[in-house]
């Protein structure tokens, strides 16, 4: 008897998580904390540095390639568009529910990797790496990463609604070497759209950093700039969700999928 939107997001979250219940997420978080505590007390900083590098590489992978592999959104539900449109929800809520579930899963994985990387990074690797520095960097990235995930997930979802013939589900979709050109075009288009989306956030955060660094110092200014960038990206993501909702409402599956 809850909200239809909450039920829709929860259903998608279960589908994306594929068995990752809240208990499993809690177990992963506690395991990460225990690993941090164990390596943090170790005299051998080499192990901590190695785990930090691995966690950092996985974190970068989830940010750059994660949205391409988390396809439990319009890319997977293209054949069920008519069913989605029959839900008692406006188009923007359906679009938000489609991208919010994979964004939450990606953010959860990234937060655990971020915790490992920051806790296990030896202090002698970076000069002045104090507890306050770690906390400031961690809090800034923890706010910025989910906003980036939400923005990155909207790009392929907008593409699937604009060019559905390139995203036919199942074996009926385009296969073979001829698809490589389409994927290259989509990759270039996605990178271009991401760059355009990040320009306003970069300009605002740079301005706030240089203005505030004179008064509150470099570290606090960097954190404030990261929060400002996350706010701008979130506003852009909200506008993108409204656009996805309009595209969904105008989508005619009988004409687009059977063309």
Secondary structure as UniProt FT lines:
FT   HELIX           4..17
FT   HELIX           22..40
FT   HELIX           45..64
FT   HELIX           66..69
FT   TURN            72..76
FT   HELIX           78..80
FT   HELIX           81..85
FT   HELIX           91..120
FT   TURN            123..125
FT   TURN            127..128
FT   HELIX           131..162
FT   HELIX           164..167
FT   HELIX           170..172
FT   TURN            177..178
FT   HELIX           179..216
FT   HELIX           218..250
FT   HELIX           253..256
//
